[in-house]
Amino acid sequence: MTTRPLTVEIVNLAVRDDYQNHGIGAQLINEVIQHCRAEKVTTLAIGTGSTSFGPLYLYQKLGFRMVGVDRDFFVRHYSRPIEENGLVLRDMIRLELNLK
């Protein structure tokens, strides 16, 4: 999704549980990166839960850097609490990859 001029955000990415940790997520994101570079996009953004340790690791491994925290994002946008990794999910971590 284009969010600002020359900025695209991945807004929904999931790999089925039994296919995780096989490089599929990285492969999908690398395809998006290639496409964005071809389209002259300069920034690729993504957000994930503060308790989403696997995705946070993956995004940083691929070069994304944390740029902000959207406090209480999941509290505001979901009617019921979400629990992940034994923690209540509240905040969204925003990350960006500079494609220049």
LINVEN-V595527 format. One record per residue. N is the residue number from 1. RES is the residue in one small letter. SS is DSSP state (hx for helix, st for strand, lp for the rest). Layout:
BEGIN
n | res | ss
N | RES | SS
N | RES | SS
END
This chain:
BEGIN
n | res | ss
1 | m | lp
2 | t | st
3 | t | st
4 | r | st
5 | p | lp
6 | l | lp
7 | t | st
8 | v | st
9 | e | st
10 | i | st
11 | v | lp
12 | n | lp
13 | l | lp
14 | a | lp
15 | v | lp
16 | r | lp
17 | d | hx
18 | d | hx
19 | y | hx
20 | q | lp
21 | n | lp
22 | h | lp
23 | g | lp
24 | i | hx
25 | g | hx
26 | a | hx
27 | q | hx
28 | l | hx
29 | i | hx
30 | n | hx
31 | e | hx
32 | v | hx
33 | i | hx
34 | q | hx
35 | h | hx
36 | c | hx
37 | r | hx
38 | a | hx
39 | e | lp
40 | k | lp
41 | v | lp
42 | t | lp
43 | t | st
44 | l | st
45 | a | st
46 | i | st
47 | g | st
48 | t | st
49 | g | st
50 | s | lp
51 | t | lp
52 | s | lp
53 | f | hx
54 | g | hx
55 | p | hx
56 | l | hx
57 | y | hx
58 | l | hx
59 | y | hx
60 | q | hx
61 | k | hx
62 | l | lp
63 | g | lp
64 | f | lp
65 | r | st
66 | m | st
67 | v | st
68 | g | st
69 | v | st
70 | d | st
71 | r | lp
72 | d | lp
73 | f | hx
74 | f | hx
75 | v | hx
76 | r | hx
77 | h | hx
78 | y | lp
79 | s | lp
80 | r | lp
81 | p | lp
82 | i | st
83 | e | st
84 | e | st
85 | n | lp
86 | g | lp
87 | l | st
88 | v | st
89 | l | st
90 | r | lp
91 | d | lp
92 | m | st
93 | i | st
94 | r | st
95 | l | st
96 | e | st
97 | l | st
98 | n | st
99 | l | lp
100 | k | lp
END
